[in-house]
């Protein structure tokens, strides 16, 4: 159908999480060990419909990427830049999985 376009892509964020990484020993049995960095991971689930070559279509394919930041910074300080970096990579991965084969 011409009004449907040749391809359709939709996606939804299914995970947005912070995880401690790079543990550093406190060197003191009375203090717990800490992490030097925190990892922000974002997962997007995408659906792709290729009306020209339906065999290329996929449903519920997950794409994820992460970025680390030092624990000396608060998430609010680095959130915009981290999200931009992560989403740039996820969008590139989705592009490569879809129209890059045209």
C-alpha positions as CSV (number, residue, x, y, z in Angstrom):
1,X,0.0,0.0,0.0
2,X,1.5,3.3,-1.0
3,X,0.0,5.1,2.0
4,X,1.7,2.7,4.4
5,X,5.2,3.5,3.2
6,X,7.9,1.0,2.3
7,X,9.0,0.4,5.8
8,X,7.7,1.0,9.3
9,X,9.8,1.2,12.5
10,X,8.5,1.5,16.0
11,X,10.2,1.1,19.3
12,X,9.7,1.4,23.0
13,X,12.2,1.8,25.9
14,X,11.9,-1.4,27.9
15,X,14.8,-0.9,30.4
16,X,16.5,2.0,31.9
17,X,18.8,1.0,34.8
18,X,21.8,2.1,36.8
19,X,24.4,-0.5,37.9
20,X,27.6,-0.2,40.0
21,X,30.7,-1.2,38.1
22,X,34.5,-1.1,38.8
23,X,34.5,-2.0,42.5
24,X,37.1,-0.4,44.6
25,X,38.2,-1.7,47.9
26,X,37.7,0.6,50.8
27,X,40.8,-1.0,52.5
28,X,38.9,-1.0,55.7
29,X,36.9,-3.9,57.1
30,X,34.5,-1.4,58.8
31,X,33.6,0.4,55.6
32,X,31.9,-1.4,52.7
33,X,33.6,-1.5,49.3
34,X,32.3,1.0,46.8
35,X,32.1,1.3,43.0
36,X,34.2,3.8,41.2
37,X,31.7,4.0,38.3
38,X,28.0,3.7,37.6
39,X,26.7,2.2,34.3
40,X,23.6,3.6,32.7
41,X,22.0,0.9,30.4
42,X,19.1,1.6,28.1
43,X,17.2,-1.1,26.2
44,X,14.9,-0.4,23.3
45,X,12.6,-3.1,21.8
46,X,11.9,-2.4,18.1
47,X,9.5,-3.7,15.5
48,X,10.4,-3.3,11.8
49,X,8.1,-4.0,8.8
50,X,9.7,-4.0,5.4
51,X,6.8,-3.9,2.9
52,X,9.2,-4.4,-0.1
53,X,11.0,-7.4,1.4
54,X,8.9,-8.9,4.2
55,X,11.6,-11.5,5.0
56,X,13.7,-8.6,6.4
57,X,11.0,-7.7,9.0
58,X,11.4,-8.4,12.7
59,X,9.3,-8.1,15.8
60,X,10.3,-7.4,19.4
61,X,14.1,-7.2,18.7
62,X,16.0,-5.7,21.6
63,X,18.8,-3.2,21.1
64,X,20.9,-2.0,24.1
65,X,23.9,0.1,24.9
66,X,25.5,1.6,28.0
67,X,27.8,4.3,29.2
68,X,29.7,4.6,32.4
69,X,30.2,7.7,34.6
70,X,32.4,8.3,37.7
71,X,30.7,8.2,41.0
72,X,32.2,11.6,41.7
73,X,29.3,12.9,39.5
74,X,25.6,12.7,40.1
75,X,23.4,11.2,37.3
76,X,21.6,14.6,36.9
77,X,25.0,16.1,35.9
78,X,25.7,13.7,33.1
79,X,22.3,12.3,32.2
80,X,21.7,14.3,29.0
81,X,25.1,13.6,27.5
82,X,24.9,9.9,28.4
83,X,21.4,9.4,27.0
84,X,22.5,11.2,23.8
85,X,25.5,8.9,23.4
86,X,23.5,5.7,24.2
87,X,20.6,6.6,21.9
88,X,22.9,7.6,19.1
89,X,24.4,4.1,19.2
90,X,21.0,2.3,19.6
91,X,19.7,4.3,16.6
92,X,22.7,3.3,14.5
93,X,22.3,-0.3,15.5
94,X,18.6,-0.2,14.5
95,X,19.5,1.5,11.2
96,X,22.1,-1.2,10.5
97,X,19.6,-4.0,11.3
98,X,17.0,-2.5,9.0
99,X,17.7,-0.1,6.0
100,X,21.5,-0.6,5.9
101,X,20.8,-3.7,3.7
102,X,19.0,-1.8,1.0
